[in-house]
Amino acid sequence: MARTGPTELTVTFSDDGAGGTRVDLVHGGWPPGESASARRETYDADWTLVLGRLALALPVTA
């Protein structure tokens, strides 16, 4: 898939109210068009993989 330019990633950390941290990730800035739709679908699967591996690598605290 050809790259069409950069996208934007916003990561926000906040208190989850239970002594932990909530992480919100927004991936946007997609160019218009059919190729952007295909890229978004690819990233949906990629973010699941990346964030799952990150969760496994982070220490669990009580």
Backbone hydrogen bonds, N-H to C=O, Kabsch-Sander energy under -0.5 kcal/mol:
donor,donor_aa,acceptor,acceptor_aa,energy
8,E,28,G,-3.2
10,T,26,V,-2.6
12,T,24,D,-2.7
14,S,22,R,-2.3
16,D,20,G,-1.8
22,R,14,S,-3.8
24,D,12,T,-2.8
24,D,22,R,-0.5
26,V,10,T,-2.7
28,G,8,E,-2.7
28,G,26,V,-0.6
37,S,33,G,-1.2
38,A,34,E,-1.7
39,R,35,S,-2.1
40,R,36,A,-2.5
41,E,37,S,-1.9
42,T,38,A,-1.9
43,Y,39,R,-2.5
44,D,40,R,-2.0
45,A,41,E,-1.2
46,D,42,T,-2.1
47,W,43,Y,-3.3
48,T,44,D,-1.3
49,L,45,A,-1.8
50,V,46,D,-2.9
51,L,47,W,-2.8
52,G,48,T,-1.7
53,R,49,L,-2.1
54,L,50,V,-2.2
55,A,51,L,-2.4
56,L,52,G,-1.6
57,A,53,R,-1.6
58,L,54,L,-1.5
61,T,59,P,-0.6
